[in-house]
Amino acid sequence: MEHPGFFDRAGPFTLADIAHATGATLGLDTNPHQLIDDVRALSEAAGNHVSFIDTNKKYLSQVATTRAGACLIAPQLADRLPKSAAALLTAQPYHGFARSLLLFYPQSLHPMAARPGAPPIDPTAKIEEGVFIEPGAIIGAGAQIGRGTRIAANAVIGQRCTIGRDSYIGALATVTHALVGDRVIIHSGVRIGQDGFGFAMGRNGHLKVPQIGRVIIQDDVEIGANTTIDRGALKDTVIGEGSKIDNLVQIGHNVVMGRNCVIVAMTGISGSAVLGDFVVMGGQSGSVGHIKIGDGAQIGGASHATHDVPAGARYLGTPAKPFRQQAREYALMKRLTDRGKGGRDDD
């Protein structure tokens, strides 16, 4: 059975309604009564969806091929839209996107983990035989937990979340807006499924962008204490099967991590980064958003990837570069520094 999702959607709304809510202007020859059912990314939108395009060059190529019924877009880019997509013209498409999400998902800024007044284990939760629930744990409405799983003291499993079989959710951990597989270990204090860090920046303040995606954690994943994994904005944040994540790691919204990755403590992975299979990231390393790190690549400790990393590559430094190149640069800098000291053995 298909998962019902974590947010109830309002609508449908007409293009005139959306234009009013977002402050956009309807393009020429646009039917103001055209109905729109939902908000989607450019690459996933269909004729009954509204999407947006901002200034990120990585996504401009998707404008001409989108199948969206309407698109929030800057006037200077409107001629790139296919004829099938109605233009919602605005100087701030990302702000419009945030407001359209709030129109369709009015409760998204204040999501509910459990029903007010309900008992700690909601009677609508589906809990298989052999599940162990320790004192103080909260199980929200419609949650599903598989046999052999233990939910430790004071953990929270939000409404409609699913936890597979033979898994472990540590004390004080919170799991919301998430689908968790079998044999997953989530240690104490982990936070899964909270808002991604999304704001439409502006001179008059920063507009919060609702985050309506999910977190998917596949089988045999282990997540260390006090790690945080944000839910997706529109798409899902995905942690691939067999991956091992240390303590105090931050994984941003829409990150897609492949199978059997190893992410060491205090690493930060920015939103929409894509990691292949068997990627290793050393302690205190990081990546900027919207880049790809190929299968088997290694990012050294305290190194920070700022561009795509090829499969099998070993990168080091800030900004991270291929290991041999970075080692040569370090050696050159040392020689220059030593020469500048004039042979003095000082600090």
C-alpha positions as CSV (number, residue, x, y, z in Angstrom):
1,M,0.0,0.0,0.0
2,E,1.3,3.4,-0.9
3,H,2.3,5.6,2.0
4,P,-0.2,8.4,2.6
5,G,2.5,11.0,3.1
6,F,3.1,13.2,6.1
7,F,1.3,16.4,5.1
8,D,-2.3,17.0,4.1
9,R,-2.6,19.0,0.9
10,A,-5.2,21.7,0.3
11,G,-6.5,22.7,-3.1
12,P,-6.8,22.5,-6.0
13,F,-6.3,26.2,-6.7
14,T,-6.6,28.2,-9.8
15,L,-3.7,30.0,-11.4
16,A,-5.4,33.2,-10.3
17,D,-5.4,32.0,-6.7
18,I,-1.7,31.1,-6.9
19,A,-0.8,34.4,-8.5
20,H,-2.6,36.2,-5.7
21,A,-0.9,34.1,-2.9
22,T,2.6,34.5,-4.4
23,G,2.5,38.1,-5.7
24,A,3.1,36.9,-9.2
25,T,1.6,38.2,-12.5
26,L,0.0,35.9,-15.0
27,G,1.7,35.7,-18.4
28,L,0.0,36.5,-21.6
29,D,-2.6,34.1,-22.9
30,T,-2.8,32.4,-19.5
31,N,-6.1,30.9,-18.4
32,P,-6.6,32.2,-14.8
33,H,-9.1,29.4,-14.1
34,Q,-6.7,26.6,-14.8
35,L,-6.6,24.3,-11.8
36,I,-3.3,23.2,-10.1
37,D,-3.2,20.3,-7.7
38,D,0.3,20.5,-6.2
39,V,3.8,21.9,-6.1
40,R,6.7,19.9,-7.7
41,A,10.3,20.2,-8.8
42,L,10.8,21.1,-12.5
43,S,12.0,17.6,-13.4
44,E,9.1,15.9,-11.8
45,A,6.2,18.2,-12.5
46,A,3.2,17.3,-14.6
47,G,0.4,19.3,-16.2
48,N,-1.5,19.7,-12.9
49,H,1.6,21.0,-11.0
50,V,3.2,24.4,-10.4
51,S,7.0,24.6,-10.2
52,F,9.6,27.3,-10.1
53,I,13.0,28.2,-11.5
54,D,15.4,30.6,-9.8
55,T,19.0,31.6,-10.6
56,N,20.7,28.3,-10.0
57,K,22.4,27.6,-13.4
58,K,22.4,23.8,-12.7
59,Y,18.6,23.7,-13.2
60,L,18.1,26.2,-16.1
61,S,18.4,23.4,-18.6
62,Q,15.3,21.8,-17.2
63,V,13.1,24.8,-18.0
64,A,12.7,24.0,-21.7
65,T,11.7,20.4,-21.0
66,T,9.5,20.7,-18.0
67,R,6.0,19.3,-18.2
68,A,4.7,21.5,-15.4
69,G,1.4,23.2,-16.0
70,A,2.7,26.4,-14.6
71,C,6.0,27.9,-13.5
72,L,7.0,30.7,-11.2
73,I,9.7,32.4,-13.2
74,A,11.5,35.7,-13.7
75,P,10.2,37.8,-16.7
76,Q,13.6,37.6,-18.5
77,L,13.5,33.8,-18.5
78,A,9.8,33.4,-19.5
79,D,10.6,32.8,-23.2
80,R,12.4,29.6,-22.2
81,L,9.2,27.9,-21.0
82,P,7.5,25.4,-23.3
83,K,4.1,26.6,-24.5
84,S,2.4,24.0,-22.3
85,A,3.6,25.8,-19.1
86,A,1.8,28.9,-18.0
87,A,4.1,31.7,-16.8
88,L,3.7,33.1,-13.3
89,L,6.0,36.2,-13.6
90,T,7.8,37.4,-10.5
91,A,11.1,39.0,-9.7
92,Q,11.5,36.5,-6.8
93,P,10.5,33.0,-7.9
94,Y,11.9,31.3,-4.8
95,H,9.8,33.6,-2.5
96,G,6.8,32.7,-4.7
97,F,7.7,29.0,-4.4
98,A,7.7,29.3,-0.6
99,R,4.3,31.0,-0.6
100,S,2.8,28.5,-3.0
101,L,4.0,25.6,-0.7
102,L,2.3,27.3,2.2
103,L,-0.9,27.7,0.2
104,F,-1.0,24.0,-0.6
105,Y,0.4,22.8,2.7
106,P,-0.9,25.2,5.3
107,Q,0.2,23.0,8.3
108,S,3.7,22.4,7.0
109,L,5.4,25.0,9.2
110,H,4.0,23.4,12.4
111,P,3.9,19.6,11.7
112,M,2.5,17.3,14.4
113,A,4.4,14.3,15.8
114,A,1.5,13.0,17.9
115,R,-2.1,13.8,18.5
116,P,-2.9,16.1,21.4
117,G,-4.6,14.2,24.2
118,A,-3.8,10.8,22.8
119,P,-2.1,8.1,24.9
120,P,1.7,7.7,24.6
121,I,1.2,4.8,22.2
122,D,-1.6,6.0,19.8
123,P,-4.3,3.3,19.3
124,T,-4.1,3.7,15.6
125,A,-0.4,2.7,15.5
126,K,0.3,-0.7,14.0
127,I,2.8,-2.6,16.2
128,E,3.7,-6.1,15.4
129,E,4.2,-8.8,18.0
130,G,7.7,-8.8,19.6
131,V,8.2,-5.1,19.6
132,F,9.7,-3.7,22.8
133,I,8.7,-0.2,23.9
134,E,10.4,1.2,26.9
135,P,8.8,3.7,29.4
136,G,8.2,7.3,28.2
137,A,8.3,6.5,24.4
138,I,5.8,8.2,22.2
139,I,4.3,6.4,19.2
140,G,2.3,8.7,16.9
141,A,-0.9,8.1,15.0
142,G,-0.7,5.7,12.1
143,A,3.0,4.7,12.9
144,Q,4.1,1.2,12.0
145,I,6.8,-0.8,13.8
146,G,8.0,-4.2,12.8
147,R,8.6,-7.2,15.1
148,G,11.9,-7.5,17.0
149,T,12.4,-3.7,17.1
150,R,13.1,-1.9,20.4
151,I,12.1,1.7,21.0
152,A,14.1,3.0,24.0
153,A,13.0,5.3,26.8
154,N,11.6,8.7,25.8
155,A,12.1,8.2,22.1
156,V,9.6,9.7,19.7
157,I,8.2,8.0,16.6
158,G,6.1,10.6,14.8
159,Q,2.8,10.0,13.1
160,R,2.7,7.8,10.0
161,C,6.4,6.9,10.4
162,T,7.4,3.3,9.7
163,I,10.2,1.4,11.4
164,G,11.1,-2.0,10.0
165,R,12.0,-5.2,11.8
166,D,14.8,-5.9,14.2
167,S,15.7,-2.2,14.5
168,Y,16.7,-0.1,17.5
169,I,15.7,3.4,18.3
170,G,17.8,4.9,21.1
171,A,16.7,6.8,24.1
172,L,15.6,10.4,23.4
173,A,15.9,9.9,19.7
174,T,13.2,11.5,17.5
175,V,12.1,10.1,14.2
176,T,9.5,12.1,12.2
177,H,8.5,12.2,8.5
178,A,10.6,9.1,7.9
179,L,10.4,5.6,6.6
180,V,13.1,3.4,8.2
181,G,14.1,-0.1,7.1
182,D,15.0,-3.3,8.8
183,R,18.0,-3.8,11.1
184,V,18.6,-0.1,11.4
185,I,20.4,1.2,14.6
186,I,19.6,4.8,15.6
187,H,21.5,5.9,18.6
188,S,20.5,8.1,21.5
189,G,19.7,11.8,20.7
190,V,19.5,11.3,16.9
191,R,17.1,13.7,15.1
192,I,15.6,12.5,11.9
193,G,13.0,14.3,9.8
194,Q,13.1,17.8,11.1
195,D,13.0,20.9,8.8
196,G,15.7,21.3,6.2
197,F,17.5,24.7,6.3
198,G,15.5,26.5,3.6
199,F,15.0,30.2,3.4
200,A,14.2,32.7,0.6
201,M,16.7,35.4,1.5
202,G,15.8,39.1,1.1
203,R,16.7,42.6,2.2
204,N,13.6,42.8,4.3
205,G,14.2,39.5,6.0
206,H,14.3,35.8,5.2
207,L,11.1,33.9,4.3
208,K,10.9,30.3,5.6
209,V,10.4,27.7,2.9
210,P,8.2,24.8,4.0
211,Q,9.8,21.4,3.8
212,I,7.3,18.7,2.7
213,G,9.6,15.9,1.8
214,R,10.6,12.7,3.7
215,V,13.6,10.8,5.0
216,I,14.2,7.3,3.6
217,I,16.6,5.2,5.6
218,Q,17.3,1.8,4.0
219,D,18.2,-1.5,5.6
220,D,21.2,-2.1,7.8
221,V,22.1,1.6,8.4
222,E,23.6,2.7,11.7
223,I,23.4,6.3,12.8
224,G,25.5,7.7,15.6
225,A,24.4,9.7,18.6
226,N,23.2,13.3,18.1
227,T,23.4,13.1,14.4
228,T,20.7,15.1,12.4
229,I,19.2,14.2,9.1
230,D,16.8,16.8,7.6
231,R,13.8,15.8,5.6
232,G,13.6,16.8,2.0
233,A,12.2,20.0,0.7
234,L,10.1,18.5,-2.1
235,K,12.0,15.3,-2.8
236,D,13.3,12.7,-0.2
237,T,16.5,12.6,1.8
238,V,17.8,9.1,1.3
239,I,20.4,7.1,3.3
240,G,21.4,4.0,1.3
241,E,21.5,0.5,2.7
242,G,24.5,-0.5,4.8
243,S,25.8,3.0,5.3
244,K,27.4,3.8,8.7
245,I,27.2,7.4,10.1
246,D,29.1,8.4,13.1
247,N,28.1,10.8,16.0
248,L,27.4,14.5,15.4
249,V,27.0,14.4,11.7
250,Q,24.7,16.9,9.9
251,I,23.0,15.7,6.7
252,G,21.0,18.4,4.9
253,H,17.7,18.2,3.0
254,N,17.5,16.3,-0.3
255,V,20.9,14.6,0.2
256,V,21.0,11.2,-1.5
257,M,23.6,8.8,0.0
258,G,24.4,5.6,-1.8
259,R,25.1,2.1,-0.3
260,N,27.7,1.3,2.3
261,C,29.0,4.8,2.8
262,V,31.1,5.7,5.9
263,I,30.6,9.2,7.3
264,V,32.9,10.0,10.3
265,A,32.0,12.3,13.2
266,M,31.4,16.0,12.8
267,T,31.0,15.9,9.0
268,G,28.5,18.2,7.3
269,I,26.8,17.3,4.0
270,S,24.9,20.3,2.5
271,G,21.5,20.0,0.8
272,S,21.0,18.2,-2.5
273,A,24.5,16.7,-2.5
274,V,24.6,13.2,-4.0
275,L,27.0,10.5,-2.8
276,G,27.6,7.3,-4.7
277,D,28.2,3.9,-3.1
278,F,31.1,3.2,-0.7
279,V,31.9,6.9,-0.3
280,V,34.1,7.7,2.8
281,M,34.2,11.1,4.4
282,G,36.7,11.7,7.2
283,G,36.1,13.4,10.5
284,Q,35.2,17.1,10.3
285,S,34.9,17.0,6.5
286,G,32.1,18.4,4.5
287,S,30.6,19.2,1.1
288,V,28.8,22.1,-0.4
289,G,25.3,21.5,-1.8
290,H,24.2,20.3,-5.2
291,I,27.5,18.4,-6.0
292,K,28.1,14.7,-6.8
293,I,30.7,12.6,-5.1
294,G,31.3,9.5,-7.1
295,D,31.3,5.8,-6.1
296,G,34.2,4.9,-3.9
297,A,35.5,8.4,-3.5
298,Q,37.3,9.4,-0.3
299,I,37.2,12.9,1.3
300,G,40.0,13.3,3.9
301,G,39.5,14.5,7.4
302,A,38.9,18.3,7.8
303,S,38.6,18.5,4.0
304,H,35.7,20.2,2.1
305,A,34.5,19.3,-1.3
306,T,33.3,22.3,-3.3
307,H,33.0,20.7,-6.8
308,D,32.0,17.3,-8.1
309,V,34.4,14.5,-7.1
310,P,35.1,11.7,-9.6
311,A,34.5,8.0,-8.7
312,G,37.4,6.4,-6.8
313,A,39.2,9.8,-6.3
314,R,41.0,10.7,-3.0
315,Y,40.5,14.4,-2.1
316,L,42.2,16.4,0.6
317,G,42.2,20.0,1.9
318,T,40.0,23.1,1.8
319,P,38.9,23.5,-0.9
320,A,39.4,19.7,-1.5
321,K,41.7,18.7,-4.4
322,P,43.1,15.4,-5.6
323,F,45.4,14.0,-2.9
324,R,48.6,14.1,-5.0
325,Q,48.0,17.7,-6.1
326,Q,47.3,18.8,-2.6
327,A,50.3,17.0,-1.2
328,R,52.6,18.7,-3.8
329,E,51.1,22.1,-2.9
330,Y,51.7,21.4,0.8
331,A,55.3,20.4,0.1
332,L,55.8,23.6,-2.0
333,M,54.4,25.8,0.7
334,K,56.6,24.2,3.3
335,R,59.7,24.8,1.1
336,L,58.8,28.4,0.6
337,T,58.1,28.9,4.3
338,D,61.4,27.3,5.3
339,R,63.2,29.4,2.8
340,G,61.6,32.5,4.2
341,K,62.8,31.6,7.7
342,G,66.4,31.8,6.4
343,G,67.3,28.6,8.2
344,R,66.1,30.0,11.6
345,D,64.6,27.4,13.9
346,D,61.9,29.6,15.2
347,D,58.1,29.7,15.3
